[in-house]
Amino acid sequence: MSELIKIAVDAMGGDNSPRKIIDGIIHNHQSEKKNFYRIFGDKNKIFPLINEKISKEYFEIIHTEKIIKSTDSPLEGAKRGKDTSMWLAIQSVKDKDSDIVISAGNTGALLVVSKLNLKMIENIDKPALSALWPNKKGMSVVLDLGANIECSSKNLFDFSIMGASLYTSLYPNDKPNVALLNIGSEELKGNEIIKETYQILNENKSENYDFLGYIEGNHLMDGNVNVIVSDGFTGNVALKTAEGTANFISSELKKAMTGNILGKISSLLNITNLRRFKKRLDPRLYNGAIFIGLDSPVVKSHGGTDYIGFSNSLDVCHRIVKGNLIEKIKQNILK
């Protein structure tokens, strides 16, 4: 069993859990037989859902009836104790019983409990919340998405290294292009921290990525940049704006295609292209934010996703561990 990637799963977090979580595990196992799932939660609810769906050599249930609620503040969640499903899952990674942890539960609590249990990687001051975004040519890594409202130039430089390491872990055959999210592409644009970070990145060339300078919000999806770096405030606004725009486009297209007889005929004639378009904007395909900077990887699945989305997050977990993310960050951050 030592060759299997061991994923610690908080089975009680998010909407419709644990059914969604277990269905996601079952779906993931159908295509990936090199994962071992350490499932934390109420065994009385979990076992009937997974029994005879997956061989017992691929999973283990660690029983606890205590959970962190979605309505808890981060501090309230942490105070619920060390025997909640989320805490125990993170503890499993800390104790090296698991390689990575994933939860669809309370985001704030997950970040706090992770920071309480896991050490920072040496020479990194702050962890960052990162995620995958689709673009015209493939995928981009974007960070920070809300873990740090205020950042120094040192933090943003660290985020650049961590983001590039994450990208190469997920896409080992590609060398990423890194850029700073800014209000303009000219070197003199932006606040002092952004300009300081620009100088640091420009002066510290790396064989692991190419620094392309600044990127504006209207070019995020062009695909020329693979790692987009910002402070948590700016990154979170960009994320919510992108999600809202995608939802608006999908909703308006659906109205146009179903609002009258001509629209319905047109949609039937273009059914293949419409399905391809719908799949491209399907948020389940990009589910799974990664909390990086700690000495063990932590993945946050969207609480409202379904089992397909959670299964995709499990795939991200597998690729992160297989790609040796933590070792890549350690090697690059010390150079």
N, C-alpha and C positions, 0 to 999 in steps of 0.2 A: 504493500500500500504506500510505501515511501515515495514512489514516483508520482503519485496523485497530488494535484494541487488542492490543498485543504482550505475551504472557504467557510468562515464562520458567518452564519446567517441569523440575524434577528428576525424570527418568524412572526413576531407580534406587532410590528410597526406598520403604519400605513392603512389605507382603506381596505376593507374586505380581507383583513388578515385573520388567521393564517392561511385561508384557502388560496388567496392570490399568490402568496409566497410559495406554498407547496406546489401549486400548479405550475409556477414559473420554474421551480427546481425540476419537476418532471419533464417539462418541455425542454429545458436546457440539457438535461441528461440524454435526451433522445439524439442530440447531435454532438455531444461532448462527453466521452466516457473517461476522461482523465481528471475529473473533479470529484472530490470527496466533500460532502456537505455536512458540516457540524451545525445542527439546527437547534436554536435556543428558543424555548417557549413551552407552552402548555402541552405536554405529551398526550393528554386525553383528547385534545382537539387536533393535534398534528398527526398522530399515528394512523387514525382511520383514513386520513386523506392521502397518505403516502404508502400505506401497507400494500404490498404486492404490486405497486406501480414501479418501484425501483428496488433492485437487489439490496439487501441490508449491508453488503460489503461497501456500498457507496454512500451511506449516510449514518448519522448518529444523532439521536435526540437527547438534548440536555434539558431536563425538566425544570421549569419555573413557572409559577402562576403570576408573578409580579411583572408589571409592565410600566413603561414610561408613556404617559398619555400625550396625544397630539396637542392638547390644550395646555400642557405644562409649560411654564417658562423654562429656559435652559437651567437655571439654578434649581427650580422645583424638580425638574427631571433628574438632575444629579443627586438631589437629596433623597430620592426614592430608594436609594441604597444599592449595594453591590450585588444584589440577587435579582435584579431586573433582567429581562432577556437582552436588552441592549448592552448593559454593563458587562454581563457575563460573556457576550460575544466579543466585545472589545478586549476583555481580560484574557480570552482565549488566544488572541493575537499577541498580547503582551507576554504571555507565558510560552509563546512559540509552539502552542498546540495547533494553531492555524496560521496560514500564510497571509490571509487578508480577511477583512470583515466588511459586511454589507448590511445596511438597514434601510427600510423605507419609512422609518419612524420620524420622530420630532427632530428637525434639522439642527436647531439650536442646541438641544440636549446632546445630540450626537457629537457635535463639535466640542462641547464642554467636557463630556465624559471621555472623549478621545484624548483631549489635552491633559486631563487628569491622570490618565493611565499610561499614555505613551510619551516617550521622550522626543524632543526635537532632534532632527539630524544636525550634527555638529556644524557650526558656522551659519546656520539658518536661524533667523530671529523670529519669523512669523510663518505659520502655515498658510496655504492658500486653497481656496475652493475653485476647482477647475472643471470644465466640461467640454464635450465634443459638440461642434456646430457644423452643419453641412455648408458647403460652398459649391461654386460652379464646377470645381475640379476634383472635389473629394471631401475631406474633413479638415477642420481646424480645431486646435486646442485653445480655449479662452480662459484666462485667469487674471485676477481674482474676481470671483462672482459674488462677493459679499462677506467673506470672513474678516476682512480688514477694511474699515472705512477710511482710515488714514494710513498712508504708507510713506516710507522714506525712499530715497533713491537706492539704498542698499537693499531694501525689501523688493523693489521692482526688478533690480538686477537678479536677485535670487529667484524671483518668479520666472524670469526669462530662462534661467538655467533649468529650473524644475519643469517648466512647460515644454522645453525642448527635449528633456529627458523622457517626459511622459509621451510625447509624440513619437520618439524613436522606439520606445518600448512597445507602443501599439502598432507602429508602421516601421519595422526595422530596416526596410530597404530604401527608405527615403531620408534625405537630409532636410530638416525643417528650415524655413525662413521665419525669422522672429521680427515683430514690429511692436511699437508702443502705440496704444490707442490715444489719439490726440485730436485737437480741434482743427488742425491743419497739417499739411505735409512738409511745410518749410521748417528748417532747423531752428529758427528763432521763435516758433509758435509754442504756446503752452506755458504752464507755470514753472517755477524754478525746479521743483522736484523732477518733473518730466524732462526738462532740459539737462539736469544733472545726470539722470539715468541715460539719456541719449549719449552724453559724452563718455560715460563709463562703458557702455556697450560698444561704442565706436572704438574706444581705446583698448578694449580687451577682446580681441578677435578669438574665435573658437573654431576648432575643427569639427565641432559637433553641430553647429548651426551657423547660418548666415544672418547677420543683422541688416535689415532693410530700412531702418529709420522709423518714421511715423506712418500710421495708417488712420484714415478718417472713417467715421461710422458708415458712410455710404459705400465703402469699399470692403467691408468685412466679409462679404460673401463672394468676392471676386475670385478667390482661390490662389492669389499670388503669395499670400502670407499663411503659414501653417500654425504659428503660435502668436496669439494676440494678448498683449500684457497691459493691465491697467490696475488701478487701485480698486478696492471692493465696491465702493460707491458707484463709480463710473461703470464698472463691469456689470453690476447688478441692474443698473438702469438700461444698459445696452441689451442685456439678456431679456428683460421684461418687454422692452420695445420690440425686439425681434420676435418673441413669442406672440405678442399681440398682433403684430403685422401679419404673421403667418396665419393666425386664426381668422383675421379679417379677410385676407385674400381667399382662404378656403371657404369661408361662409358666403362671401359675395359671389364666388364662382358657382357654388352650389345653387344659390338663388337664381343666377342667370341661366343655369342649365336645366332647372326644374320649374321655372316660373311660368312658362307657356309651352305650347305645343312645338314651336320651332326650336326652343331650347332643349326640349326632351329629345327631339329628332337629332339635333346636333350632338347631344351627349351620347346617343346610341351610336352615331357614326364615328365618334372619337373616343369610344369606351376604353380602348387600349392606352391611348395617350393620357386620358384622365386618370386611369388607375396608376400609371407611372408617376403622374404628377402628385396624386394623393399619397403614394408611398414615399415620395421624396420629402414631403412635408410631415410625414407621420412622426410625432414626437417620441413614440415608443422605440424607434430605431436609434435614437440618440440619448436614451435614458441612462443615467448613471453619472452623477457628479463625483469627482475624486478629490478628497481632502489630502493634499500632499504637503510635505515638509516635516511630518512626523516620521519616526523610524520604522513604522509599519503602515502600509496603505489602508485607507478607509474609504469605502465607496458609499455614496448616498443615492438610493433610488428614489424617484419621485413618489410621494405618498399616494398620489391619485392614479398612477399608472395601473395597467392590468397585468395579467401574468406574462403576456408577451414582452411587455416593457421590462418587467423584472427579470425575465430570462435573458434579455439583452444586457442588462446590468451584470448578470452573472458571467456572461461572455467577456465583458470588460474586465472583470476581476481576473479571469483566467489569463487574459492577454497581458495584464499588468504584471502578474507574478511571473509568467513565462518570459516576459521581456526584461525582467530584473530591474524594475523601475528604481527601487531604493538604492541599489548598488550603483546605477548610472548617476543618480543625483549625488551620491557621496563622492564618486570619482570626479565628477565635474565641478562640484562646489569647492573642492579643496585645491583645485588647480589655480 
